[in-house]
Amino acid sequence: MTDKLTTIGFDADDTLWHNERFFQLTQAHFAQLLADHADQDHLMERLLAAEKRNIRHYGYGIKGFVLSMIETALEVTDDRVPASVIRQLIEAGQEMLAYPIELLPHARDAVEGMTGLCRVVLITKGDLIDQERKLAQSGLGDLFDAVEIVSEKTPETYRSIFERHGDGPARAMMVGNSMRSDVVAPIQAGSWGVHVPHGLIWEVEHAEAPVDSPRFRELRDLGGLADLVHSLK
């Protein structure tokens, strides 16, 4: 174990494997289907508003996304959206749930490099069945000491996880692409927060970087994680 750091948490979607690009491809298809009823910018604004409203009902993930698209389609057509469009949206969601997993650069090496050095925990939010599917297909499952699929990533979530699977938040680090969920929240819990930008980010996950925090770090990619961890010994 390192002197100061004993637990590493990894985010999953868009940190270890691609995810957001599939949502954006489906949103483009959604805009095409509704092109006769709303321009794309307005439609995306309505869809985002529906997604934000519905998180408390459906949580995160593809199923809630599909339901939000259907709700938005009903709204912009005054309930006159053709049944064929609803069917295509459902089919688009089913396709998303079947996309093969593609690891991001350095993902396997980064996780393997932490095994034996720290306790390694996957901390992800989203639909339970889909997240379990992606983890199984990733080939990374055996590398984690624990897997936590949570409904939301709050400071209290991190405190609980790092106390349960480690030596508390002060000796833990979270690594991920979401500034809001993977960096700000763990830092507020007393942990390190490491931002690994992905390029594509869902607007809900935007937050200002906590640049004044001594526990904030940013890496270009996961290839720099091992050096960072060793520097904190």
C-alpha positions in Angstrom: 0.0 0.0 0.0 1.1 3.6 -0.5 1.6 5.7 2.6 -1.1 8.3 1.7 -3.4 6.5 -0.8 -4.9 3.1 -0.2 -8.0 3.1 -2.4 -8.6 4.0 -6.1 -12.1 4.4 -7.5 -12.7 4.3 -11.3 -15.7 5.6 -13.1 -16.8 3.4 -16.0 -18.6 5.2 -18.8 -16.3 7.4 -20.9 -13.5 6.8 -18.4 -12.8 3.1 -19.1 -15.0 2.6 -22.2 -16.9 4.6 -24.8 -20.5 5.6 -23.9 -21.6 9.2 -24.6 -21.0 8.9 -28.4 -23.8 6.3 -28.6 -26.2 8.8 -26.9 -25.2 11.5 -29.4 -25.7 9.2 -32.4 -29.2 8.4 -31.1 -30.0 12.0 -30.5 -29.0 12.8 -34.1 -31.4 10.1 -35.3 -34.1 11.5 -32.9 -33.7 14.9 -34.5 -34.1 13.4 -38.0 -37.3 11.6 -36.9 -38.8 14.8 -35.5 -37.4 17.3 -38.1 -40.9 18.1 -39.4 -42.1 19.1 -35.9 -39.1 21.0 -34.3 -35.8 22.4 -35.3 -32.8 20.5 -33.8 -31.7 23.1 -31.2 -35.2 23.5 -29.8 -35.7 19.7 -29.8 -32.4 19.1 -27.9 -33.3 21.8 -25.4 -36.7 20.1 -24.7 -35.0 16.7 -24.5 -32.4 17.9 -22.0 -35.1 19.4 -19.9 -37.0 16.1 -19.9 -33.9 14.2 -19.0 -33.2 16.5 -16.0 -36.8 16.2 -14.9 -36.8 12.4 -15.2 -33.6 11.5 -13.4 -35.5 11.4 -10.1 -38.0 9.0 -11.7 -35.9 6.8 -13.9 -32.3 7.4 -12.8 -29.4 7.4 -15.2 -29.0 5.3 -18.3 -30.4 4.3 -21.6 -33.9 3.3 -20.5 -34.5 6.7 -18.9 -33.1 8.4 -22.0 -35.5 6.5 -24.3 -38.5 7.4 -22.1 -37.3 11.1 -22.2 -37.1 11.0 -26.0 -40.7 9.6 -26.2 -42.0 12.2 -23.8 -40.3 15.0 -25.8 -41.7 13.6 -29.1 -45.2 13.7 -27.6 -44.7 17.2 -26.3 -43.4 18.7 -29.6 -46.2 17.0 -31.7 -49.0 17.8 -29.3 -49.5 14.0 -28.7 -49.7 13.4 -32.5 -46.3 11.7 -32.9 -46.8 8.6 -35.2 -46.6 5.2 -33.6 -43.9 4.3 -36.1 -41.6 7.0 -34.6 -42.2 5.7 -31.1 -41.3 2.2 -32.3 -38.1 3.5 -33.9 -37.1 5.3 -30.7 -37.6 2.0 -28.7 -35.6 0.1 -31.3 -32.8 2.8 -31.1 -32.7 2.2 -27.3 -32.5 -1.5 -27.8 -29.6 -1.1 -30.2 -27.8 1.1 -27.7 -28.2 -1.7 -25.1 -26.5 -4.1 -27.5 -23.5 -1.9 -28.6 -20.2 -3.8 -28.0 -17.8 -2.4 -25.4 -14.7 -0.6 -26.7 -12.1 0.3 -24.1 -10.6 3.7 -24.0 -6.8 4.1 -24.5 -4.7 2.9 -21.5 -7.8 1.7 -19.6 -6.7 -1.9 -19.0 -3.1 -0.9 -18.1 -4.4 1.8 -15.7 -6.6 -0.6 -13.8 -4.0 -3.4 -13.8 -1.4 -1.0 -12.6 -3.3 -0.2 -9.5 -4.1 -3.8 -8.5 -1.8 -4.9 -5.7 -0.9 -1.3 -5.1 -4.3 -0.1 -3.8 -7.8 -1.5 -3.4 -9.4 -0.9 -6.7 -13.2 -0.1 -6.8 -15.4 0.5 -9.8 -17.9 3.2 -9.0 -20.5 3.8 -11.7 -24.1 5.0 -11.9 -26.8 4.0 -14.4 -29.1 1.0 -15.1 -28.0 -2.0 -13.1 -28.4 -4.6 -15.8 -26.8 -2.5 -18.5 -23.8 -1.6 -16.3 -23.3 -5.2 -15.3 -23.4 -6.1 -19.1 -20.8 -3.6 -20.0 -18.5 -4.6 -17.1 -18.8 -8.3 -18.1 -18.0 -7.5 -21.8 -15.1 -5.2 -20.9 -13.0 -8.0 -19.6 -12.0 -5.8 -16.6 -14.3 -7.3 -14.0 -11.8 -9.5 -12.3 -9.4 -6.6 -11.7 -11.7 -4.8 -9.2 -11.8 -5.6 -5.5 -15.4 -4.2 -5.4 -18.0 -2.9 -7.8 -20.5 -0.2 -6.8 -23.4 0.6 -9.1 -25.1 3.6 -7.5 -28.1 5.8 -8.2 -26.2 9.1 -7.7 -22.6 10.1 -7.0 -22.8 12.4 -4.0 -20.2 13.2 -1.3 -22.0 10.9 1.0 -22.0 8.1 -1.6 -18.2 8.4 -1.7 -17.8 8.6 2.0 -19.8 5.4 2.4 -18.0 3.5 -0.4 -14.5 4.5 0.7 -15.2 3.6 4.3 -16.7 0.3 3.3 -14.0 -0.7 0.9 -11.0 1.3 2.1 -9.6 3.4 4.9 -12.0 6.3 4.4 -12.2 9.1 1.9 -9.0 10.9 3.0 -6.9 8.0 1.7 -8.9 7.5 -1.4 -8.9 8.8 -5.0 -11.6 8.9 -7.6 -10.7 8.9 -11.3 -13.2 9.8 -14.0 -14.3 12.0 -16.9 -17.2 13.9 -15.2 -16.1 17.0 -13.3 -19.4 17.1 -11.3 -19.7 13.4 -10.4 -16.1 12.0 -10.5 -14.1 15.0 -9.3 -16.1 17.7 -7.4 -18.2 15.2 -5.3 -15.3 13.0 -4.1 -13.2 16.1 -3.3 -16.2 17.4 -1.2 -16.1 14.0 0.5 -12.5 14.5 1.4 -10.9 12.4 -1.3 -8.7 13.1 -4.3 -10.5 13.8 -7.5 -8.7 13.1 -10.8 -10.2 14.4 -14.0 -9.5 12.5 -17.2 -11.3 14.5 -20.0 -13.1 12.5 -22.6 -14.2 15.2 -25.1 -17.9 14.3 -25.2 -19.7 15.2 -22.0 -23.4 15.2 -21.2 -24.4 18.7 -20.2 -25.8 17.5 -16.8 -22.3 16.5 -15.8 -20.7 19.9 -16.4 -19.2 21.7 -13.4 -16.4 24.1 -12.7 -13.0 22.6 -12.0 -12.1 22.9 -8.3 -8.8 24.4 -9.2 -8.3 25.8 -5.7 -8.4 22.4 -4.1 -5.1 20.7 -3.2 -6.7 17.4 -4.0 -7.6 18.2 -7.6 -5.6 16.7 -10.4 -6.1 16.5 -14.2 -4.6 14.0 -16.6 -4.5 14.0 -20.4 -5.4 10.3 -20.3 -5.2 7.3 -18.1 -1.6 6.6 -19.2 -0.4 9.1 -16.6 -2.3 7.6 -13.6 0.5 5.4 -12.3 3.0 8.2 -12.1 0.4 10.4 -10.3 -0.3 7.7 -7.7 3.4 7.1 -7.1 4.0 10.8 -6.7 1.5 10.8 -3.8 3.4 8.2 -1.8 
